[in-house]
Amino acid sequence: MNHGISILFRTIPLAMAAFCFAYGAYIFAAGTDAARLTAGPVVFYLGSICIALYCTAATIIRQIIGTYTAAAKYLFLAIGYTFAMLTLISGAFIIASHWPGALVTGHVVCGLGLITACVATAATSSTRFSLIPKNSADDSFSVNPAGFTRAESSLLIFIVSAIAAIAWVWCILLYVRGTLPAHIVAGSVMFGIACVCTSLIALVASISRQARGSYTMAEKGKWTGLVLTMGSLAFVLGLILIFAYWDHPINFVGFVLIGLALICWSISSKVILLAKIWHADFPLANRIPIIPVLTALTCLFLAAFLYEEAAFQAKFFVPARVLSGFGAICFTLYSIVSILESGTSKK
């Protein structure tokens, strides 16, 4: 990877974050109806995930081009977790407010804060990314003393697992304790968010264990299967909600879940890449980045259809805007998997 390409791959997450922040703020400021007060903050705080992904990208790229310093290491981690905390605080503030749609908006924004924290943990696990190619080439399958210790690797996996568990409990509580349609919407979106957080367990585990040298051949299918399963669960529930509530105003949430499923499948590209290159030559590794490109395009094409449908049914206003933001997330994930492919390439 040359310097110019490294700048491009770091610019993509920042450009997508700028898009989410600007577009979300524009939607929010353009009116006071419940749809805008929901779509605006959600799209805006998708930018926090992009910032955390930028931190991951910068952490890996600086190791590849030899400019990674101790200051950069702690700076990027601080940025990622700070945006996660600010997003969670903002979500709590929205829940406590009394504007229209605050219940759904606040819970979803809190969920985005949980995803941001998981991505920041992925950035933390990437601080020793440069060891992965060396460990992959070691036929003895021995643990690298320069990598994470067993306790450090376990802690990283525990952090993201705990965050995912919080998302699942949050989802269950919204379903069980709520009686309003808004609780079904918020609970369903939190289900998809929990699937994304669980998918990020696989990414953090793959990176941290490969950096340590303790990643086993049996884990290739284990972590890949986890991510694909999470995406499938969100996708299936999305379809069920679309058709089960066909004539109901809340069936739009099914399209949001499909978008979250596409994000899970975008994450799978990185888990699949790491699995395929571990102690093996995979000639098609440079084709794997096409997965998040396809998911990003799917989000944008689906958003385009929903924009048209929103002219006839107002309930599709929110998913049309949110799916545009999801497309930005998927395209940001394209830059991450491209960086991973470059950093692990044996060429």
HELIX and SHEET records of a PDB file:
HELIX    1   1 HIS A    3  ALA A   29  1                                  27    
HELIX    2   2 ALA A   34  ILE A   65  1                                  32    
HELIX    3   3 ALA A   70  ALA A   96  1                                  27    
HELIX    4   4 ALA A  102  SER A  125  1                                  24    
HELIX    5   5 SER A  126  ARG A  128  5                                   3    
HELIX    6   6 LEU A  131  SER A  136  1                                   6    
HELIX    7   7 ARG A  150  ARG A  177  1                                  28    
HELIX    8   8 PRO A  181  ARG A  212  1                                  32    
HELIX    9   9 GLU A  219  ALA A  244  1                                  26    
HELIX   10  10 PRO A  249  PHE A  252  5                                   4    
HELIX   11  11 VAL A  253  ILE A  277  1                                  25    
HELIX   12  12 ALA A  285  ARG A  287  5                                   3    
HELIX   13  13 ILE A  290  ALA A  310  1                                  21    
HELIX   14  14 ALA A  314  PHE A  316  5                                   3    
HELIX   15  15 PHE A  317  THR A  344  1                                  28    
END                                                                             
